[in-house]
Amino acid sequence: MGVHEVKFSELVRSCEDVLLIEQHHLAILACDGGRERYNTVMGIFAGNVTENAKLWVYDYEAAEKESLKPISLAGFPNANDFHSLGLAFDQQTSNLFVTNHAQAGPRIEMFNLDIDSLTARYIQTIEHPLIHGPNSIAIIDGQEFYVSNDHYVTKRQSVLVSNLETYLGTPTGTVVHVSLKESKVQAKVVARVPFANGIEILNSSTVAVASSSRAAVYFFDTPDPMTLKYNSKILLPFLPDNLSGHGDKLMIAGHAHMPSLVKFTQSRHICNNPVEYERADSKTKEHCETAEATSWAAEWSESEGLKNLYIDTEYPSSSTVVKGGGVGIITGLYAKGILVWRDVNSNPS
């Protein structure tokens, strides 16, 4: 990886997903500080959720002080109940999709993004019984996409059953094909994967899906968008979260040790809140200073296999890694800021 730096740790945190728009040398970030008190995947329900998700643009070729800017959400009625995970962007239509684990219920928010004005104009909220725990989104076109549901039973419904799904590795997560081409939302389950998480369309005939509980990436043949046929899988030395593509490489970020991540997750609403921290006992304060959630980011290709990029605790809880335009970015489920590295032959800003 080479020289890397954690940026914007005072400005953003808990940025679960990032995507690159290389032609504009931009990265779009979905960051939700409210995840420290409310996380339906990890089972955090601490109450008093005052922070909501925000979308940001990072111009990785701009001067440092000008490089991170918020995206304005125009006409968005759910801004006060917005808890993002995955996001996806269709460059042809400029449609931007963001999963929202709203307290009012799971849904996907659809915007149209104007890059020049950094404004995302709200189009619609997508709800369907098959979109019950939306996690990652992969765009087929501006009106069609795949979304993963990581569990059949979410932790809002039953912490026990959801945990059993996770630790038994049952194939009860789903990949759902969603079409907006009709007047009603059309949705169909096209694959079942244990703890289905990140999803990436590698090419016109192959889709990759991360299984966080099985420490694997599953590959599916897609003779058509409505059909996913299991082909093969690769086993990983870590638990994958999100996936992205870079040339012939599959970029994979995830977590080295689930119990450590769970402990780290459960304490963030105390450790990152000065008032809560001050009230905490000495044991909790010590945990805040010493708790670790090891990040693991790697790239994989059929020809070269798995190559590790980053395994460390300096930047914790990695959830997404993207690469392109001479830059690489790692974001973390519960990390402050983002981790950025540059190719050796590129000019840092």
Buried (B, 14 or more C-beta within 10 A) or exposed (E): BEEBEBBBEEEBBBBBBBBBBBEBBBBBBBBBBBBBBBBBBBBBBBEEBEBBBBBBBBBBBBEEEEBBEBBEBEEBEBEEBBBBBBBBBBBEEBBBBBBBBBBEEBBBBBBBBBBEEBBBBBBEBBBBEBBBBBBBBBBBBBBBBBBBBBBBBBBBBBEEBBBBBBEEBBBBBBBBBBBBEEEEBBBEEBBBBBBBBBBBBBEEEBBBBBBBBBBBBBBBEBEEBEEBEEBEBBEBEBBBBBBBBBEEBBBBBBBBBBEBBBBBBBBBBBBBBEEBBEEBEEEBBEBBEEBBBBBBBBBBEEEEEBEEBBBBBEBBBBBBBBBBBBBBBBBBBBBBBBBBBBBEEEEBB
